Amino acid sequence: MHPLSVCVFCSASTSIPRTYQDLAAETGRGIAERGWTLVTGGEAVSMMGAVADAARAAGGRTVGVVPEALLHEADRDAGELVVLPSVSQRKATMITRSDALLALPGGVGTCDEIFESWTTRMLVPHSKPLVLLDHEGHFGELVSWTDRMHRTGFISHEWRSALRVATTVAEALDMCEAEAPVTT
C-alpha cells in the first residue's frame, strides 16, 4: 500500500478555545509520523494552520487547497498550494486528492465538507473512508440525527455505515488506514 493522503476538514475560526488547535496539531503530527500526506483547506489560521504546521514540523508533506477569496489567509508554507476559483472546486479537489477524509470539530464550513464528502462517496461511488473525530462529543447530535434518519428510513444502512466515528486521534487515523482503498 502506498502512503496515504488524508484530507482533514476543520475550523479556521480564531475564536475557539486553544484546546482545539492542540487537537489539530496532534492530528497533523500523527499523519506525518505515519508517513502520510496531509491535505487541508489551505488556510494558515486556527485549527487549519495548526494541523499543517504540526505535520510539517514532524517532517510531513502538506497540500493546501484554497479558494481565491481566502488567498489572504493562505498557508504559504504548504508543500503545495492549490488556488482555485470557488469553494465548490476546493471541496471537490480536496476529496479527489485524498485517500481518506477526516473531520475534526468545526462549524458550518466543516459540516458542508462532511456532507459533500458523504454524498460524493455514495452518489459517485468511491470507498474513501469518511471519519468524524468526535472530540468531547462535538459531533454527538449529528451522529444521533443520522442514526434517527437511518431508523426512520431516510438513509439506508449503507449510507449510515459510510460515516465512521472515532473519539481519539489514534482511533481516527487507524480507521483511515484500515478503510482506505488499496492502491499500488
Solvent accessible surface area in square Angstrom, and as a share of the most:
residue,aa,sasa,rsa
1,M,121,0.54
2,H,62,0.28
3,P,92,0.58
4,L,2,0.01
5,S,23,0.15
6,V,0,0.00
7,C,0,0.00
8,V,1,0.01
9,F,3,0.01
10,C,8,0.05
11,S,12,0.07
12,A,31,0.24
13,S,45,0.29
14,T,108,0.63
15,S,105,0.68
16,I,50,0.25
17,P,81,0.51
18,R,157,0.57
19,T,80,0.46
20,Y,40,0.15
21,Q,31,0.14
22,D,71,0.37
23,L,12,0.06
24,A,0,0.00
25,A,17,0.13
26,E,80,0.36
27,T,0,0.00
28,G,0,0.00
29,R,106,0.39
30,G,12,0.12
31,I,1,0.00
32,A,10,0.08
33,E,131,0.59
34,R,81,0.29
35,G,49,0.47
36,W,14,0.05
37,T,21,0.12
38,L,1,0.00
39,V,1,0.01
40,T,2,0.01
41,G,1,0.01
42,G,0,0.00
43,E,13,0.06
44,A,51,0.39
45,V,38,0.22
46,S,14,0.09
47,M,1,0.00
48,M,12,0.05
49,G,5,0.04
50,A,16,0.12
51,V,0,0.00
52,A,1,0.01
53,D,77,0.40
54,A,10,0.08
55,A,1,0.01
56,R,55,0.20
57,A,93,0.72
58,A,40,0.31
59,G,70,0.67
60,G,16,0.15
61,R,120,0.44
62,T,2,0.01
63,V,2,0.01
64,G,1,0.01
65,V,0,0.00
66,V,0,0.00
67,P,2,0.01
68,E,98,0.44
69,A,82,0.63
70,L,53,0.26
71,L,56,0.28
72,H,140,0.63
73,E,55,0.25
74,A,7,0.06
75,D,5,0.02
76,R,163,0.59
77,D,104,0.54
78,A,16,0.12
79,G,61,0.58
80,E,54,0.24
81,L,52,0.26
82,V,28,0.16
83,V,61,0.35
84,L,33,0.16
85,P,86,0.54
86,S,42,0.27
87,V,73,0.42
88,S,74,0.48
89,Q,82,0.37
90,R,16,0.06
91,K,17,0.07
92,A,51,0.40
93,T,30,0.18
94,M,1,0.01
95,I,9,0.05
96,T,102,0.59
97,R,87,0.32
98,S,2,0.01
99,D,22,0.11
100,A,0,0.00
101,L,0,0.00
102,L,1,0.00
103,A,0,0.00
104,L,0,0.00
105,P,4,0.02
106,G,13,0.12
107,G,42,0.41
108,V,132,0.76
109,G,46,0.44
110,T,4,0.02
111,C,47,0.28
112,D,62,0.32
113,E,16,0.07
114,I,1,0.00
115,F,68,0.28
116,E,61,0.28
117,S,0,0.00
118,W,8,0.03
119,T,54,0.32
120,T,34,0.20
121,R,51,0.19
122,M,28,0.13
123,L,120,0.60
124,V,101,0.58
125,P,115,0.72
126,H,48,0.21
127,S,60,0.39
128,K,32,0.13
129,P,0,0.00
130,L,1,0.00
131,V,0,0.00
132,L,0,0.00
133,L,1,0.00
134,D,21,0.11
135,H,39,0.17
136,E,141,0.63
137,G,41,0.39
138,H,76,0.34
139,F,5,0.02
140,G,27,0.26
141,E,138,0.62
142,L,26,0.13
143,V,25,0.14
144,S,68,0.44
145,W,109,0.38
146,T,0,0.00
147,D,46,0.24
148,R,129,0.47
149,M,33,0.15
150,H,64,0.28
151,R,171,0.62
152,T,85,0.49
153,G,61,0.59
154,F,164,0.68
155,I,25,0.12
156,S,56,0.36
157,H,128,0.57
158,E,115,0.52
159,W,64,0.22
160,R,36,0.13
161,S,51,0.33
162,A,4,0.03
163,L,4,0.02
164,R,90,0.33
165,V,44,0.25
166,A,0,0.00
167,T,87,0.51
168,T,74,0.43
169,V,8,0.05
170,A,60,0.46
171,E,69,0.31
172,A,0,0.00
173,L,3,0.01
174,D,71,0.37
175,M,27,0.12
176,C,0,0.00
177,E,79,0.35
178,A,87,0.67
179,E,60,0.27
180,A,6,0.05
181,P,38,0.24
182,V,120,0.69
183,T,59,0.34
184,T,169,0.98
